[in-house]
């Protein structure tokens, strides 16, 4: 495993024969787009789960949250999670092919998750 990847990344595929699917994580139910994936990430012992909500925004939850939280943005699917060159957690989503923008967008955690930017 490359040094810049979290110790564990689990891709959880969601059903592809529906419009939305519920998923309960840490006792909190969220609603997600079918035919996408949740990413369960271990950031040095701190687990966090990311997914694409029914509003196409990116949602996440950690064990210490009191529910799912929106990270905003708009994506087609989760792509990957890794540490950037400065050692900060970063998640990457697939937004789809575009004539003038990147197909992949990222958010980086320093003291909070950043807005989304082409990566």
VEXROMAR-383071 format. One record per atom (N, C-alpha, C, O): residue number from 1; residue in one letter; atom name; x, y, z. Coordinates in pm, 1 decimal. Example, Ala and Ser with C-alpha at 12.3 -4.5 7.8 and 13.67 -1.06 7.14 Angstrom:
REM VEXROMAR-383071
k, r, a, px, py, pz
1, A, N, 1319.0, -569.0, 780.0;
1, A, CA, 1230.0, -450.0, 780.0;
1, A, C, 1320.0, -330.0, 780.0;
1, A, O, 1423.6, -331.9, 846.5;
2, S, N, 1285.0, -225.0, 708.0;
2, S, CA, 1367.0, -106.0, 714.0;
2, S, C, 1290.0, 3.0, 787.0;
2, S, O, 1340.9, 113.8, 803.9;
//
This chain:
REM VEXROMAR-383071
k, r, a, px, py, pz
1, X, N, 83.8, -116.6, 0.0;
1, X, CA, 0.0, 0.0, 0.0;
1, X, C, 89.3, 124.3, 0.0;
1, X, O, 181.5, 132.4, 81.2;
2, X, N, 64.8, 221.5, -88.7;
2, X, CA, 145.6, 343.6, -90.0;
2, X, C, 137.2, 415.2, 43.7;
2, X, O, 35.3, 406.5, 112.4;
3, X, N, 242.9, 485.9, 81.4;
3, X, CA, 251.1, 552.2, 210.7;
3, X, C, 144.9, 660.1, 227.5;
3, X, O, 109.9, 693.9, 340.6;
4, X, N, 92.7, 715.2, 117.8;
4, X, CA, -3.2, 824.6, 131.4;
4, X, C, -147.5, 776.5, 141.9;
4, X, O, -238.7, 859.2, 141.4;
5, X, N, -171.4, 645.9, 151.5;
5, X, CA, -306.8, 595.2, 166.6;
5, X, C, -337.3, 569.1, 313.4;
5, X, O, -248.3, 530.4, 389.1;
6, X, N, -463.9, 590.1, 355.0;
6, X, CA, -502.8, 554.6, 491.2;
6, X, C, -479.6, 406.6, 516.0;
6, X, O, -464.5, 329.0, 421.6;
7, X, N, -476.8, 367.0, 643.4;
7, X, CA, -447.7, 227.6, 674.9;
7, X, C, -556.4, 133.1, 625.2;
7, X, O, -527.8, 16.5, 597.7;
8, X, N, -680.5, 180.2, 613.0;
8, X, CA, -788.0, 96.3, 562.0;
8, X, C, -885.6, 181.1, 481.1;
8, X, O, -926.8, 288.5, 525.1;
9, X, N, -922.0, 133.0, 363.9;
9, X, CA, -1028.9, 192.7, 283.6;
9, X, C, -1118.9, 77.7, 239.4;
9, X, O, -1072.9, -16.7, 175.1;
10, X, N, -1245.9, 86.0, 273.7;
10, X, CA, -1341.0, -16.9, 234.9;
10, X, C, -1444.0, 47.7, 142.4;
10, X, O, -1510.6, 143.8, 180.9;
11, X, N, -1457.0, -4.4, 21.8;
11, X, CA, -1558.6, 43.2, -72.6;
11, X, C, -1681.7, -45.2, -55.1;
11, X, O, -1673.9, -167.2, -69.0;
12, X, N, -1795.2, 17.3, -24.6;
12, X, CA, -1919.5, -54.2, -1.4;
12, X, C, -2013.4, -23.3, -117.8;
12, X, O, -2074.6, 83.5, -120.2;
13, X, N, -2026.0, -115.1, -214.7;
13, X, CA, -2114.8, -89.7, -328.1;
13, X, C, -2260.7, -90.4, -283.8;
13, X, O, -2301.6, -173.8, -203.0;
14, X, N, -2338.2, 2.7, -337.0;
14, X, CA, -2480.9, 8.7, -308.5;
14, X, C, -2557.5, -53.8, -424.6;
14, X, O, -2505.1, -60.4, -535.8;
15, X, N, -2680.6, -100.1, -401.4;
15, X, CA, -2756.3, -168.3, -506.9;
15, X, C, -2771.5, -81.1, -631.2;
15, X, O, -2772.4, 41.7, -622.3;
16, X, N, -2783.4, -145.7, -746.6;
16, X, CA, -2799.0, -69.3, -870.0;
16, X, C, -2939.2, -80.2, -928.2;
16, X, O, -2964.9, -28.4, -1036.9;
17, X, N, -3030.2, -146.7, -857.8;
17, X, CA, -3164.4, -168.1, -912.0;
17, X, C, -3270.3, -91.4, -832.2;
17, X, O, -3378.8, -143.3, -806.2;
18, X, N, -3237.9, 32.9, -793.5;
18, X, CA, -3330.5, 113.9, -715.8;
18, X, C, -3298.7, 261.6, -741.2;
18, X, O, -3205.6, 293.4, -815.1;
19, X, N, -3375.3, 350.8, -680.3;
19, X, CA, -3345.3, 493.3, -696.9;
19, X, C, -3267.8, 547.6, -576.8;
19, X, O, -3176.7, 628.7, -593.8;
20, X, N, -3302.9, 504.0, -456.1;
20, X, CA, -3230.0, 543.6, -335.5;
20, X, C, -3220.4, 423.2, -243.1;
20, X, O, -3300.6, 330.3, -252.1;
21, X, N, -3121.7, 425.4, -154.4;
21, X, CA, -3106.5, 316.4, -58.9;
21, X, C, -3066.3, 373.7, 76.8;
21, X, O, -2981.3, 462.5, 83.4;
22, X, N, -3126.5, 323.8, 185.3;
22, X, CA, -3086.4, 370.2, 318.1;
22, X, C, -2962.6, 295.3, 365.4;
22, X, O, -2941.7, 179.3, 329.7;
23, X, N, -2881.5, 361.4, 445.2;
23, X, CA, -2764.8, 296.1, 505.2;
23, X, C, -2748.3, 353.3, 645.9;
23, X, O, -2738.4, 474.7, 663.6;
24, X, N, -2745.6, 266.0, 744.3;
24, X, CA, -2727.0, 308.8, 882.9;
24, X, C, -2582.2, 286.2, 923.0;
24, X, O, -2529.9, 175.3, 912.6;
25, X, N, -2518.4, 392.8, 968.8;
25, X, CA, -2379.0, 389.1, 1013.0;
25, X, C, -2371.8, 460.0, 1147.9;
25, X, O, -2425.0, 570.0, 1163.0;
26, X, N, -2307.4, 398.8, 1244.4;
26, X, CA, -2295.2, 454.7, 1379.7;
26, X, C, -2431.9, 492.3, 1436.3;
26, X, O, -2444.2, 590.2, 1509.9;
27, X, N, -2535.1, 414.1, 1401.7;
27, X, CA, -2668.7, 435.6, 1454.8;
27, X, C, -2749.5, 544.6, 1387.4;
27, X, O, -2858.0, 578.4, 1434.6;
28, X, N, -2698.7, 601.4, 1276.5;
28, X, CA, -2767.7, 710.0, 1206.9;
28, X, C, -2794.1, 670.3, 1062.5;
28, X, O, -2702.8, 631.4, 989.7;
29, X, N, -2921.8, 680.9, 1021.7;
29, X, CA, -2959.9, 642.4, 886.0;
29, X, C, -2938.4, 758.2, 789.8;
29, X, O, -2975.9, 872.1, 817.9;
30, X, N, -2877.3, 727.1, 675.8;
30, X, CA, -2863.0, 822.3, 566.6;
30, X, C, -2924.1, 761.0, 441.2;
30, X, O, -2938.9, 639.2, 432.2;
31, X, N, -2959.7, 845.3, 344.2;
31, X, CA, -3018.2, 799.0, 218.2;
31, X, C, -2923.2, 832.3, 104.8;
31, X, O, -2877.6, 946.0, 92.2;
32, X, N, -2893.4, 732.3, 21.9;
32, X, CA, -2789.5, 745.6, -79.5;
32, X, C, -2838.0, 702.1, -216.2;
32, X, O, -2931.8, 623.4, -228.9;
33, X, N, -2772.4, 754.8, -318.0;
33, X, CA, -2802.4, 719.1, -456.2;
33, X, C, -2759.3, 575.5, -479.9;
33, X, O, -2650.6, 534.2, -439.4;
34, X, N, -2844.5, 501.4, -545.0;
34, X, CA, -2808.3, 364.6, -582.0;
34, X, C, -2704.4, 367.8, -693.4;
34, X, O, -2683.6, 470.3, -758.3;
35, X, N, -2640.3, 254.7, -713.8;
35, X, CA, -2535.9, 240.5, -815.2;
35, X, C, -2417.4, 333.7, -788.2;
35, X, O, -2349.4, 378.1, -880.6;
36, X, N, -2394.2, 362.4, -659.5;
36, X, CA, -2275.1, 435.7, -615.8;
36, X, C, -2209.7, 353.6, -505.8;
36, X, O, -2252.8, 241.6, -478.2;
37, X, N, -2106.7, 407.6, -443.1;
37, X, CA, -2037.8, 338.3, -334.4;
37, X, C, -2023.4, 429.5, -214.2;
37, X, O, -2013.1, 551.5, -227.5;
38, X, N, -2023.0, 368.5, -96.7;
38, X, CA, -1978.4, 438.5, 22.8;
38, X, C, -1830.9, 407.2, 39.5;
38, X, O, -1786.6, 297.3, 5.9;
39, X, N, -1753.8, 503.2, 91.4;
39, X, CA, -1614.5, 478.1, 127.1;
39, X, C, -1602.6, 484.2, 278.1;
39, X, O, -1635.0, 585.9, 339.4;
40, X, N, -1556.3, 375.8, 338.1;
40, X, CA, -1529.3, 371.9, 481.2;
40, X, C, -1378.0, 382.5, 496.1;
40, X, O, -1303.9, 297.7, 446.4;
41, X, N, -1332.6, 487.2, 565.1;
41, X, CA, -1189.9, 519.1, 568.8;
41, X, C, -1139.8, 522.3, 713.2;
41, X, O, -1204.5, 578.9, 801.3;
42, X, N, -1024.9, 461.4, 735.6;
42, X, CA, -958.3, 466.3, 866.1;
42, X, C, -843.9, 566.1, 856.4;
42, X, O, -738.3, 535.7, 801.0;
43, X, N, -866.0, 686.3, 911.2;
43, X, CA, -761.3, 789.6, 915.1;
43, X, C, -683.9, 772.7, 1045.9;
43, X, O, -715.1, 839.7, 1144.3;
44, X, N, -585.0, 685.8, 1048.7;
44, X, CA, -503.4, 664.0, 1168.6;
44, X, C, -587.0, 638.1, 1293.5;
44, X, O, -565.5, 699.4, 1398.1;
45, X, N, -682.3, 546.8, 1280.9;
45, X, CA, -765.8, 509.9, 1395.2;
45, X, C, -897.0, 585.6, 1404.8;
45, X, O, -979.7, 552.6, 1489.9;
46, X, N, -919.0, 684.6, 1321.9;
46, X, CA, -1044.0, 760.8, 1319.4;
46, X, C, -1122.3, 721.4, 1194.5;
46, X, O, -1085.6, 758.0, 1082.9;
47, X, N, -1230.6, 646.2, 1214.8;
47, X, CA, -1310.2, 598.2, 1101.9;
47, X, C, -1408.0, 704.7, 1056.0;
47, X, O, -1468.3, 774.9, 1137.2;
48, X, N, -1422.9, 715.6, 924.4;
48, X, CA, -1516.8, 810.8, 864.8;
48, X, C, -1575.0, 745.1, 739.1;
48, X, O, -1504.7, 674.4, 666.9;
49, X, N, -1704.2, 769.2, 713.9;
49, X, CA, -1772.8, 710.2, 599.2;
49, X, C, -1825.7, 823.3, 511.3;
49, X, O, -1881.1, 921.2, 561.4;
50, X, N, -1808.2, 809.0, 379.6;
50, X, CA, -1848.3, 909.8, 281.0;
50, X, C, -1941.3, 845.5, 178.5;
50, X, O, -1923.7, 728.9, 143.0;
51, X, N, -2040.7, 921.7, 130.6;
51, X, CA, -2130.8, 870.8, 28.0;
51, X, C, -2198.6, 983.6, -47.6;
51, X, O, -2190.5, 1100.1, -8.4;
52, X, N, -2265.4, 947.8, -156.4;
52, X, CA, -2336.8, 1043.0, -240.9;
52, X, C, -2484.8, 1037.5, -203.7;
52, X, O, -2550.6, 935.1, -222.1;
53, X, N, -2535.9, 1147.8, -151.4;
53, X, CA, -2675.1, 1154.1, -108.1;
53, X, C, -2772.2, 1164.1, -224.6;
53, X, O, -2731.8, 1175.8, -340.3;
54, X, N, -2900.3, 1159.2, -192.3;
54, X, CA, -3003.7, 1168.3, -294.5;
54, X, C, -3003.9, 1304.6, -363.1;
54, X, O, -3058.4, 1318.9, -472.6;
55, X, N, -2943.1, 1404.8, -299.1;
55, X, CA, -2930.3, 1538.9, -357.0;
55, X, C, -2801.9, 1554.1, -438.5;
55, X, O, -2770.0, 1664.1, -483.6;
56, X, N, -2728.2, 1444.7, -457.6;
56, X, CA, -2600.1, 1438.5, -528.1;
56, X, C, -2486.3, 1503.3, -449.4;
56, X, O, -2372.7, 1503.6, -496.9;
57, X, N, -2512.9, 1558.2, -330.5;
57, X, CA, -2407.2, 1613.9, -246.2;
57, X, C, -2330.4, 1499.4, -179.8;
57, X, O, -2379.0, 1386.4, -172.9;
58, X, N, -2211.0, 1530.1, -131.6;
58, X, CA, -2129.4, 1432.2, -60.5;
58, X, C, -2163.4, 1444.8, 88.1;
58, X, O, -2162.6, 1554.4, 144.1;
59, X, N, -2193.0, 1331.3, 150.4;
59, X, CA, -2227.9, 1327.1, 292.6;
59, X, C, -2124.7, 1242.2, 364.2;
59, X, O, -2066.7, 1150.8, 305.4;
60, X, N, -2101.8, 1272.7, 492.0;
60, X, CA, -2006.0, 1192.9, 569.6;
60, X, C, -2051.8, 1183.3, 713.9;
60, X, O, -2131.6, 1263.4, 762.5;
61, X, N, -1997.6, 1080.6, 781.0;
61, X, CA, -2026.3, 1058.2, 921.6;
61, X, C, -1903.7, 994.5, 985.9;
61, X, O, -1832.2, 916.8, 922.7;
62, X, N, -1880.9, 1028.2, 1111.3;
62, X, CA, -1776.2, 965.7, 1193.0;
62, X, C, -1841.6, 921.0, 1323.7;
62, X, O, -1952.4, 964.5, 1355.4;
63, X, N, -1775.7, 836.7, 1397.8;
63, X, CA, -1835.8, 778.8, 1518.1;
63, X, C, -1872.1, 885.9, 1620.8;
63, X, O, -1962.6, 863.5, 1701.2;
64, X, N, -1806.4, 999.5, 1621.4;
64, X, CA, -1833.2, 1104.3, 1719.5;
64, X, C, -1936.4, 1206.8, 1670.6;
64, X, O, -1967.7, 1301.1, 1743.3;
65, X, N, -1989.9, 1190.4, 1548.8;
65, X, CA, -2094.0, 1280.2, 1495.8;
65, X, C, -2230.0, 1238.4, 1552.9;
65, X, O, -2248.8, 1123.6, 1593.3;
66, X, N, -2324.5, 1333.6, 1555.5;
66, X, CA, -2460.7, 1300.2, 1598.6;
66, X, C, -2553.2, 1279.3, 1478.8;
66, X, O, -2675.3, 1284.6, 1493.4;
67, X, N, -2496.4, 1255.7, 1361.3;
67, X, CA, -2572.7, 1229.3, 1239.5;
67, X, C, -2487.5, 1255.8, 1116.7;
67, X, O, -2373.7, 1301.4, 1127.2;
68, X, N, -2543.6, 1227.0, 1001.0;
68, X, CA, -2474.8, 1251.0, 874.8;
68, X, C, -2462.3, 1401.3, 851.4;
68, X, O, -2553.5, 1476.6, 885.8;
69, X, N, -2350.2, 1446.6, 793.0;
69, X, CA, -2325.8, 1587.3, 764.1;
69, X, C, -2295.3, 1605.4, 616.1;
69, X, O, -2219.4, 1528.9, 556.5;
70, X, N, -2356.1, 1708.0, 558.4;
70, X, CA, -2331.3, 1736.6, 417.0;
70, X, C, -2197.8, 1808.1, 400.2;
70, X, O, -2162.9, 1897.0, 477.8;
71, X, N, -2124.4, 1767.7, 298.0;
71, X, CA, -2001.9, 1837.1, 258.3;
71, X, C, -2028.3, 1921.7, 133.5;
71, X, O, -1935.9, 1979.7, 76.5;
72, X, N, -2154.6, 1928.4, 91.6;
72, X, CA, -2189.6, 2003.8, -27.7;
72, X, C, -2137.2, 1935.8, -152.5;
72, X, O, -2115.8, 1814.6, -154.6;
73, X, N, -2117.0, 2014.7, -255.9;
73, X, CA, -2068.3, 1960.6, -382.0;
73, X, C, -2176.7, 1885.3, -456.6;
73, X, O, -2292.4, 1880.1, -414.7;
74, X, N, -2136.7, 1828.2, -565.9;
74, X, CA, -2226.4, 1747.8, -649.9;
74, X, C, -2139.4, 1644.2, -719.9;
74, X, O, -2043.4, 1679.2, -788.6;
75, X, N, -2173.2, 1516.8, -702.4;
75, X, CA, -2088.0, 1411.3, -757.2;
75, X, C, -2170.2, 1294.2, -807.4;
75, X, O, -2285.6, 1275.7, -768.7;
76, X, N, -2108.7, 1215.9, -893.9;
76, X, CA, -2169.9, 1094.0, -946.2;
76, X, C, -2134.0, 972.7, -861.1;
76, X, O, -2214.6, 880.5, -848.9;
77, X, N, -2012.9, 971.1, -801.3;
77, X, CA, -1971.2, 858.2, -718.4;
77, X, C, -1848.4, 895.8, -637.7;
77, X, O, -1775.9, 989.3, -671.6;
78, X, N, -1826.4, 820.9, -529.6;
78, X, CA, -1703.8, 834.9, -451.4;
78, X, C, -1591.0, 769.8, -531.2;
78, X, O, -1613.0, 669.1, -598.5;
79, X, N, -1471.9, 825.9, -524.3;
79, X, CA, -1360.5, 766.3, -596.5;
79, X, C, -1256.6, 707.2, -501.0;
79, X, O, -1235.5, 585.9, -501.8;
80, X, N, -1191.3, 790.1, -418.7;
80, X, CA, -1083.2, 738.9, -334.9;
80, X, C, -1058.0, 831.7, -218.7;
80, X, O, -1111.7, 942.4, -214.3;
81, X, N, -977.1, 788.0, -124.8;
81, X, CA, -934.4, 868.1, -11.1;
81, X, C, -785.3, 847.1, 6.9;
81, X, O, -735.4, 735.9, -10.9;
82, X, N, -713.5, 953.6, 42.2;
82, X, CA, -569.0, 943.6, 58.3;
82, X, C, -518.9, 1063.3, 137.5;
82, X, O, -594.5, 1156.4, 165.5;
83, X, N, -391.9, 1060.2, 173.3;
83, X, CA, -326.9, 1174.4, 237.2;
83, X, C, -255.8, 1254.8, 129.9;
83, X, O, -190.7, 1198.2, 42.1;
84, X, N, -268.4, 1388.4, 137.0;
84, X, CA, -198.6, 1471.8, 39.4;
84, X, C, -50.2, 1480.8, 75.0;
84, X, O, -5.9, 1418.6, 171.6;
85, X, N, 26.2, 1556.9, -1.6;
85, X, CA, 171.4, 1566.7, 18.2;
85, X, C, 207.0, 1623.9, 155.3;
85, X, O, 317.6, 1601.3, 204.6;
86, X, N, 114.4, 1698.0, 217.6;
86, X, CA, 138.6, 1755.8, 350.6;
86, X, C, 85.6, 1667.3, 462.7;
86, X, O, 90.7, 1705.9, 579.5;
87, X, N, 34.6, 1549.0, 428.7;
87, X, CA, -15.9, 1456.2, 528.5;
87, X, C, -159.5, 1480.9, 571.5;
87, X, O, -204.1, 1424.5, 671.4;
88, X, N, -233.7, 1565.0, 497.4;
88, X, CA, -373.0, 1593.7, 530.5;
88, X, C, -465.9, 1494.5, 461.0;
88, X, O, -442.7, 1458.9, 345.5;
89, X, N, -571.5, 1449.1, 530.5;
89, X, CA, -669.2, 1361.8, 465.8;
89, X, C, -735.6, 1432.0, 347.7;
89, X, O, -764.9, 1551.5, 353.4;
90, X, N, -758.6, 1356.6, 241.4;
90, X, CA, -824.0, 1410.4, 121.7;
90, X, C, -916.8, 1303.3, 65.7;
90, X, O, -880.1, 1186.0, 58.6;
91, X, N, -1036.8, 1344.0, 26.1;
91, X, CA, -1128.8, 1254.0, -42.1;
91, X, C, -1147.1, 1304.2, -184.6;
91, X, O, -1141.6, 1424.2, -211.5;
92, X, N, -1169.0, 1209.0, -275.4;
92, X, CA, -1183.1, 1240.4, -417.1;
92, X, C, -1314.6, 1180.9, -466.5;
92, X, O, -1346.4, 1065.2, -438.8;
93, X, N, -1391.0, 1262.7, -540.8;
93, X, CA, -1517.1, 1215.8, -597.9;
93, X, C, -1511.5, 1227.3, -748.9;
93, X, O, -1437.5, 1308.5, -804.4;
94, X, N, -1591.7, 1143.5, -814.7;
94, X, CA, -1604.1, 1147.4, -959.6;
94, X, C, -1726.7, 1231.2, -992.8;
94, X, O, -1836.8, 1201.9, -946.3;
95, X, N, -1707.6, 1335.9, -1073.6;
95, X, CA, -1820.1, 1422.3, -1110.0;
95, X, C, -1869.4, 1396.7, -1251.2;
95, X, O, -1974.4, 1448.0, -1289.8;
96, X, N, -1796.8, 1319.4, -1328.4;
96, X, CA, -1836.9, 1288.0, -1465.3;
96, X, C, -1758.0, 1369.2, -1565.9;
96, X, O, -1696.7, 1469.9, -1530.3;
97, X, N, -1758.8, 1326.6, -1690.3;
97, X, CA, -1681.4, 1396.5, -1792.5;
97, X, C, -1737.5, 1536.8, -1816.4;
97, X, O, -1858.8, 1557.7, -1817.7;
98, X, N, -1647.5, 1630.6, -1835.0;
98, X, CA, -1685.3, 1769.1, -1860.7;
98, X, C, -1587.5, 1829.2, -1959.4;
98, X, O, -1468.7, 1796.9, -1956.8;
99, X, N, -1635.6, 1915.3, -2045.3;
99, X, CA, -1549.8, 1975.3, -2148.2;
99, X, C, -1448.6, 2073.8, -2089.9;
99, X, O, -1339.4, 2089.8, -2144.4;
100, X, N, -1484.0, 2139.9, -1979.9;
100, X, CA, -1396.3, 2245.9, -1930.5;
100, X, C, -1349.7, 2227.9, -1786.3;
100, X, O, -1283.3, 2316.6, -1732.8;
101, X, N, -1382.0, 2117.2, -1722.4;
101, X, CA, -1340.2, 2096.4, -1584.3;
101, X, C, -1290.5, 1953.3, -1565.0;
101, X, O, -1313.8, 1865.7, -1648.2;
102, X, N, -1222.9, 1932.8, -1455.2;
102, X, CA, -1172.2, 1800.8, -1420.1;
102, X, C, -1286.7, 1703.9, -1393.1;
102, X, O, -1393.1, 1743.6, -1345.5;
103, X, N, -1263.8, 1575.7, -1424.1;
103, X, CA, -1361.9, 1471.6, -1393.0;
103, X, C, -1363.2, 1437.7, -1244.1;
103, X, O, -1459.3, 1378.3, -1195.2;
104, X, N, -1257.2, 1475.0, -1171.3;
104, X, CA, -1243.0, 1442.3, -1029.4;
104, X, C, -1226.0, 1570.5, -949.0;
104, X, O, -1152.0, 1661.1, -987.2;
105, X, N, -1297.4, 1575.2, -835.6;
105, X, CA, -1287.9, 1688.9, -744.6;
105, X, C, -1247.8, 1636.9, -607.4;
105, X, O, -1278.1, 1522.9, -572.1;
106, X, N, -1179.2, 1721.3, -529.8;
106, X, CA, -1127.4, 1681.9, -399.1;
106, X, C, -1170.4, 1778.7, -290.4;
106, X, O, -1205.1, 1893.8, -316.9;
107, X, N, -1167.4, 1729.3, -167.0;
107, X, CA, -1181.6, 1809.8, -46.6;
107, X, C, -1072.1, 1762.9, 47.8;
107, X, O, -1048.3, 1642.9, 61.5;
108, X, N, -1005.5, 1857.9, 113.0;
108, X, CA, -893.4, 1826.6, 202.0;
108, X, C, -926.0, 1871.7, 344.0;
108, X, O, -983.7, 1978.3, 365.4;
109, X, N, -887.6, 1788.3, 440.5;
109, X, CA, -911.8, 1821.5, 581.7;
109, X, C, -785.9, 1881.1, 642.9;
109, X, O, -679.7, 1818.8, 641.9;
110, X, N, -798.5, 2002.4, 696.4;
110, X, CA, -691.6, 2058.9, 780.6;
110, X, C, -751.8, 2073.1, 920.4;
110, X, O, -730.9, 1985.3, 1004.0;
111, X, N, -825.8, 2180.4, 948.5;
111, X, CA, -900.6, 2189.3, 1074.3;
111, X, C, -1048.4, 2160.7, 1050.6;
111, X, O, -1124.4, 2140.5, 1145.3;
112, X, N, -1088.7, 2159.0, 923.6;
112, X, CA, -1222.3, 2117.7, 879.6;
112, X, C, -1209.1, 2080.4, 732.4;
112, X, O, -1105.4, 2104.8, 670.8;
113, X, N, -1314.0, 2021.6, 676.3;
113, X, CA, -1308.8, 1984.8, 534.1;
113, X, C, -1320.9, 2110.3, 449.3;
113, X, O, -1404.7, 2196.6, 475.7;
114, X, N, -1236.5, 2119.6, 347.4;
114, X, CA, -1237.6, 2234.5, 256.4;
114, X, C, -1355.3, 2225.3, 160.6;
114, X, O, -1425.0, 2123.9, 156.1;
115, X, N, -1376.9, 2331.5, 83.9;
115, X, CA, -1470.6, 2324.7, -27.2;
115, X, C, -1413.1, 2232.2, -134.1;
115, X, O, -1298.8, 2187.9, -123.4;
116, X, N, -1491.2, 2203.6, -235.6;
116, X, CA, -1449.6, 2113.3, -342.6;
116, X, C, -1373.3, 2187.8, -449.6;
116, X, O, -1408.1, 2301.0, -483.3;
117, X, N, -1269.7, 2126.0, -503.4;
117, X, CA, -1184.9, 2186.8, -605.7;
117, X, C, -1136.6, 2077.6, -701.7;
117, X, O, -1125.2, 1961.5, -662.2;
118, X, N, -1107.9, 2113.7, -828.2;
118, X, CA, -1056.4, 2013.7, -923.7;
118, X, C, -922.9, 1956.9, -873.7;
118, X, O, -838.3, 2030.9, -823.3;
119, X, N, -905.4, 1827.8, -887.7;
119, X, CA, -779.4, 1767.5, -843.6;
119, X, C, -724.1, 1673.0, -948.7;
119, X, O, -618.3, 1613.3, -928.4;
//
